[in-house]
């Protein structure tokens, strides 16, 4: 009888212990590496913030090729990681295949919408933050500014359009040069070409060049600084990369999206999440590295526009909806 009680007690303890196990979350970086000083690194910083605050652990992987997208998703789901966060729109097709096979696992995709009951789709209003830095560019230039995008896709044209509209709200006649690095995933990690495009825009008269190009943007900022012109960073605060030569950075809170997902854990709510100016999902960076470049009047004008955008008084066209921009 005592032996049976021991067995029952031990079994109950094992069941209770299993119920208390909390699955580690996982993060999958897009091509370009987690230390790209832009989008992927912002995702990493969000995960690290969660880890520092909670003492928890998470799994991660840096992709080396396209074929690894679905493999990584399935591996983490089979291992019990929950939630699984993907940094980038390119995971959409793989997630659509994998999510139905693991209904008890929560997935988060950043920058794309996947309609599934166990998926959170987090998207940003990049056009709002880009409008503000476009204003700053126009206020810092004589007659021309530039934009260098990474992969030529509607998402990046959303950045470009917001930038154009913001600049033209200050100077309707300003000339704006626009180039994209390519049409494949290599476009996100080609700083040499980013630098070449920037030099060409500067040769045509651009005083400020904004990039939305991931690792390619490092070449944009370097080329602008080398020419004595100004660059504008993206995704995370890149002001320090070329201190005194980066006018500002259009901050996209990928870090916050990852942090929030990890914090909610396996109980996170799914569906559609939009992050914009109204909930600090996007913005512009001010610090000691660019303080001398942005006057009080400039910042006041940008803050006034920000308030009007949040209030709905300024409407910004979303190029993602129709791949067009009324002011280009």
Buried (B, 14 or more C-beta within 10 A) or exposed (E): EEEEEEEEEEEEEEEEEEEEEEBBBBBBBBBBBBEBBBBBBBBBBBBBBBBEEEEBEBBBBBBEEEEBBBBBBBBBBEEBBBBBBBBBBBBBEBBBEBBEEBEEBBBBBBBBBBEBEBBBBBBBBBBBBBBBBBBBBBBBBEEBBBBBBBBBBBBBBBBBBBBBBBBBBBBEEBBBBBBBBBEEBBBBBBBEBBBBBBBBBBEEBBBBBBBBBBBBBBBBBBBBBBBEBBBBBBBBBBBBBBEBBBBBBBBBBBBBBBBBBBBBBBEBEBEEBEBBBBEEBBBBBBEEBBEEBBEEEBBEBBEEBBEEBBEEEBEBBBBBEEEEBEBB
